[in-house]
Amino acid sequence: MTDLVVLSLEAWDAVWRRNQHLVSGLLEQDERLRVLFVEPAADPLHALRSGRRARAGAGLRGATDRERLWLYQPTKVLPRAADPGGDRRRARAVVRAARRLRMHEPVLWINDPAGARVLARTGWRSLYDVTDDWLAAVRTPAETRRLREDEATLLLTCEEVVVCSAHLAAGKGTARPVTLVPNAVDLAPYRAPVDRPADLPPGPVAVYVGTIHTDRIDVDLCLDVARVLGRGRLVLVGPAPLPPGDRERLVRSGVVLLGAKDRREVPGYLRHADVLLVPHVVTPFTESLDPIKLYEYRAAGRPVVSTPVAGFRGSDDPQVTVADRAAFPEVVRAALTAAPHPPAPAPGRAAPAGGPAAPAAAGAGEPASVRAWSTRVTEMRAVLDRLAAR
């Protein structure tokens, strides 16, 4: 396999998710591989309605941080209801971008279900990578119908289907074979001393790192936690596509919203947390997830309090405490009081070796749930090799 077109649900930016880790690892493993990474379309009208600056998609350009990687971002001019042909035009634009790079018969890696249009147009050998059960998410009837139709097409047509969780394997694998490739963590940044981030509030902090979206985060539960922490602070780190009203309620309650952080900065927030939180809603959608934070939190070696969601529920990690919604705020308060506070190094100095615990080296008796992304890259490579050989 030399050419790969990835239709991603996430942009290629400083906040790395599953696709970026896997694609980066594949490029490192195979010096012949070329990748066109298709980002979600820019939506200028939605941006204006949300109070943000409207902009067109960035188009086709080379990635600045990787060789043999090109990025393409189309533009969504109008909502689907007003422009039924928009998805088909964007699919044609993806094909044109691939042809400009002289990718004539690439392997198609579909993470965004709307990629069914590209598959229908090209017939390229295809992989459907299922990372979330969007059919279980709360969406409009029209969007749910579109998602259902697209997924039915992909499950029927794609030569390979990969899922990230056992729950997805059970659900999507009823009518066809699927391959389970869970998520992972880069362990090296959690082994080295790291400074306390300058914008992390002083004193005890309970920290959540991840996408702050109502599909996952229980905003009211966060407010309840903030009310009982006393001198401690609740800190939410990550992209926060929240309704303005929810954001305002969080800020008024004293919750600290730090925004998205570069992946290289994340270990500092995790390892200098007194307690790490998973204040997730418990829904069929969150049941489908294999949270990357499950691996990052364990690598950080700090106490964790989680609602009973997939991954954390039933964990064998003694650092993890699972609490139902009613008990969650008091359990967090008690954990924050009991947790040994990570030492704060002097400005410009790394945390001492006796600071936040570093995990064992991979393979040196580490827990089964801590796996490096390099392992997952090898597993995904095996799937892609099967696909390319057909």
N, C-alpha and C positions, 0 to 999 in steps of 0.2 A: 504494500500500500504506500503510495507516494503523496496522494492528495486527499484532504479531508475537509468537508464543509460542515461546520457546527452551527446549528440553529439554536441559539441559547435564550433562556429566559432572563439572563443577567448580562449587563454590560461588562466589557473587559476593563476594569478599573482597579483602584488600589484595594478595594474590599473583595478579597478572593472567596469564591464559593467552590463548589464541587467541580464545575466545568473548567475553571481556570487551573486548579491544581492538576486535574487529569491531563488537560491539553498541554500544559507546561511540561509535565513529566514525559509525555509522549514525544514532544519535540526534543527533549534531552536524550531520550533513548534512541531515536532514529534520526540521523542527520539527513536522510533523504526526504523526510516528511515535510509537506507544506500544508498549512492550515488557513482556511478562510473562516473567521469567527464572526458570525452574524449576530449583532446585538439587537435588543428590542427596539422597535421603531421610535423615533422621537415623535412626541404628540404635542405640537405647539398649542393647539386649542385647549387641551386639558391643562397644560402648564399655565395658560392665562387664567383659566377658571380657578386654578389652585393658588393664584397669586404669585406664580413664578415667572421668570423671563421665558418668553416663547423663543424657540430656536428650531431650525430645520435639522434633520439628521446629518451626521458628520460624513456620510458617504463612505467611499472606499479609501483606506489609507494603510500604510504599513505600521505595525506596532512598534512603539519606541523601546520596549523592554524585552523583545524576543525577536530573534531572526526567524525567517521563514514563516512568520505569522502576519496575516493581514486581517484588518477589522473592517466590517461594513455595517453602517447604521442607516437604514432607510428612514423615510418620513411618513408618518400617518397624518394625512391632511385633514380628514374628516372622520367622525365616529363611524363605526361599522353600520349603524342603522341608517345613516345618511349616505353611505358609500359602500353598497354591497360588494362592489368589485375591487375594493381596496386591497384585500388580502391577495387576490390573484395578481394584481399589478406589482405588489411587493415581492411576490414569488418570482415573477418574471425579472424583476430588478436583481434579485439574488442570483439567478442564473446568469444574467449579463455580467455581474461582478465576477463570478467564477470563470466565465469565458475570457474576461479581460486578463485574468491571471493564467490563462491557458490550462484551466482545469476542465477537461472535457468529460471524464468519467470518474469523478471523485466518489468517495464513500460519503454518504450523507448521515450525519449524527444529529438526530432530532431530539431536542429537549423541550422546545416550545411546540405544543400540539398544533398550532397554526401552521407548522411546517408540513402538514399533510398536503398543502397546496404545492409546495416545492416538489414533494415526492410525486404527486399526480402529474406534474408538468414534465418531470425528468425521467422517472423510472430508475434513478440511480440506486445502487445497492445501499440499503438503509438500516440504521440502528435507531431504535426508539429508547431513549434513556429516561425512565420515569422516576422523578425525584420527589414528586408530591402528587397526592390524589386530588386533582383539581375538581373532580366530579363531586367530592365531598365538601368542598368549600362553599361558602355562602356567596352566590353570584345571582345576577338577574336571570330570569327564565330564558331569555334569548341567548345569553352567554353560556349558560349551562347546556342548552341544546347544541350550540356550536361546539363546545368542548366534547360533548358526548359523541357527536358525529365524527369529529376529527380523531378522537382516540380510537373509536371503532375501526376507522380506516387504517390507522397506524398499527394496531394490534393484529389486524388481518393481513396487512401488506408487508410490513417490515420483516426482513429476513432474521433479524436479531432484536430481542427486547431485553433490556437491562433494567433492574430495579435496585433501589438503595436500601430497602427494608424488608424484613420478613413479612410484615403486614401487606406490603405491596406485592410481594411474591405470591402470597396466598390469594390475593384478589385478582391480579392481572394474569396469573398463571393457570387459571381454571380451564382455559380453552386452548392454551398453547404453551410451549416451553419458554421459560424466562431464565435469565442469569442474574444471580444476586451479587452485586458489587457494592458493599456498604461504603460509608464515608470513613474518614481517617483524620490524622493530624500530622503536621511536621513537628517532630519531637525536638530537634536541635535547639530552637529558640527557647524552649522551656528548661533546658539543662544549664544554660549560661546565666550568670548574674545579670540583673536588669534594673535600671533606674525606675523609681516610682514616677509615673507620668505627672507632669507639672499641673495639668488641669484636673487631676483627681483630688476631690476635696480632702482637707486634713481631717484626721480623726477616723473613727470606724466607718467603713463603707461596705454596703451590700451592693454587688455589681452584677448587672446582666449585660452580656455581650451577644448581639445578634440583631436581626431585623425586627424593628419595633413596629409591628403591623397587627391590626386587630384580628387577622387570621390566626395569629399565634399568641400575642400578648393579651393578658387580661388587665385592661387599663384600670378598672375599679379595684382589682386586687392590688395593683401597684399603689393606688391611693391609700388603701387600707394599711399596707406595709409602711408607707411613709409616715402615717399618723402615729405609729407605735414605736418608732425607732429612737425617739428621744434625741440624744446628741449625735446619733449615727445618721448617715445619709444613704438614700437609695440612688444609685447611679445607673443610668441606661446608656449603653455605648453601642452605636450602630445607626444605620439609616433609619429614619423615622417617618415613613409616609403615612402620617396620622391625620385624621380630620382636625381642623384648627381648634375645635372645641375640646377635643381630647388632649391636645398638646397644651392648651392653656390650663386645663385642670391639673395636669401633671406638674407644670411649672409652679402654679399657685400653691400646690401642696408641698413644695420643697424638693421634688424629684429633680435630679440633675440630668439633663439631656446633653450628652457630649457629641452627638452626631457620629457620622461614619469615620472610621479610622483606617489608616493603612494597615494591611495585614501584618507588617513587621512591628507595628506598635501594640498589637493585641496582647501578646504575652505579658507586657508590662501591666496592663489593666487587670488581667486575670491573676497574676501572681502577687499583686499588691492589694487584692481584695481581701477583706476579712472573711466575707462569705460570698459565694457565688450563687446566683438565683436563677430559677427557671419558673417565672410566674406565668406559665402558659395556660390558655384555656384548654379544657379537655373535651375534644370534639372528634368526630370521625376524621376530619382533616388532619389534626395534629397526631392522631393515632397512626397515620400513614408515614410519618416522618422518621428519618434516621438523623437526628440533629447533629450537625458538626460540632456544636458546643458540648455534646456528650464526650467527645474525644478531647477537645481542647480543655474542658474543665478538669478532666481526669489528669491530663498532662500537667496542668498547673499545680495540682497537689493541694488545693485549698478546700475547706468545707463547702458543701453544696446543699441547698434546700430547693426542692422541686415539687411542683404539683404532680399528681400521679399520671404523667404522660409517658408515652412510649420512649424506650431507651433508658430513662431514669427509673421508672417504675420497675421494681424487681431487680435493680442493680445490685451487684455483689461488692460494690465499692463501699468500704466502711465510712468513707468521707461523705457519702450521699445520704441525706435524710429526705424522705418523701412524706408530704403532709397534704391532707385534703384542703380544699379552699377555705373552709371555716377556720381551721387551725393554723393555716399558713403564716399569717402575720406574726402571731406570737412565737411560732417556731423559729422564724427568722430573727426576731428580737432576741430570743434566748441564744441562738447560735452566734449572733453578733457579739453578745456579751461574753460568751465562753471562748470564742475563737482567739488564739494567740495572734496579736497584731503584727503584721509583717513590718520589719524594721524599715525606717525611712532613711536612705543614705544621704549623705551630704551632697549638695548640688555638684553635678559633674562626676560623682563617684558611683560605682556600681554597688548593688546590694551585697553585703558580706555573704560568705559561703554558708553561714548559719541561718540565712534568711529563708525565703520561701523555698520549700522543698523542690528539688529537681527530680524528675522521674528517672527510673533506671534506664539503661541503654536498651534499645530494641533487642528483644530476644533474651535479655538477661532477667528472666523471671517476671517480665511485665505482665499486667492483667490482659486477659484475652481481648477486652474491648479497646485496648490502646494499640492501634495499628498505624504505621506510617503510610503516607500517601504513595510512596514508591511501591508498596505492596499492591495498592489498588490500581496504580498505573499498569503494573504487570498483568493484573487480572483483566483490565479493560483492553489491553493490547491483545490478549488472547482472543477476545471476542471480535475485535476489529480484524485480526488476521484470519479468523474463520470467515468473516464476511468478505474480505478482499479476495480470498481464494475461490469464492463461488463464481 
